[in-house]
Amino acid sequence: SEALPTAYPIFDIGTETIREYVNTVSSARSIVISGPLGVYENKEFLAGTKEVFEAIAASNAFSLVGGGHTVAAVEGLGLANKMGYVSTAGGALIEFLMGEELPGIAALEKAAART
C-alpha cells in the first residue's frame, strides 16, 4: 500500500476526490450510499459528505441510503426527502444487496415453510 503524504490524520476526502465523485454521480443511474465521506459531525470535515450527498440528491439517479450514520448525515443536511430510499439498516442492507443470507429472513422463511 502507498504511504499517505502527510503525518497528520485525514478526516475528509479532498477537493479532487469530491470533483471526481460529483462527476461520477452526474451520470449514474443508481447509487448506494453506505457511510459518510468524512467526519461529518465536525463542520471542518463536512465538505466531502455535503458536496457529494448534495450532488446525489440533485441527480436523476435512484439513491439508496443505508446505515445510521449515513441517515444522520443525510437528515442533518436536509436531503432525506430528496433521496430515493432511506434506511437505518447498514451492514444488513449491504449484505442483502450482495445476495447474502440474512439470519432473520432465513428463520422466517424456514418457519413459513413449516406451516
Phi, psi and omega in degrees: 000153180278143177282145176290144184282015181214151177273354183271149177294151179250125185245000180204163174282157182273175184296323178295319179293319176303310180301317180296315180295316180298320177296318179296317180300323185298336180249004182284150176258333175213147185221131173251124179251120180226077178119141175294165184264359179195189177279076188297338180295336178261119185303334179293338184240025183270341190306311182300309180299313183299308185293318180290316179296323176296321178295320178296314181298327182274349184281169176272358182288151170284130181244134178242115182257125182226139175109144184301315180292323179294314178299317179299319179293315180298315179293319179299330178272358180071030185250358186303320182284355179256001179260153183294312181210133182238126182221140176283350176295127181251271181301320180296323179296315179296317178300318178298314180296331179278356178083014179281154179285133176257124185305318181295317179293318179299319179295319178295318179296320179295317179295320180293326180291336181280344183265000000 
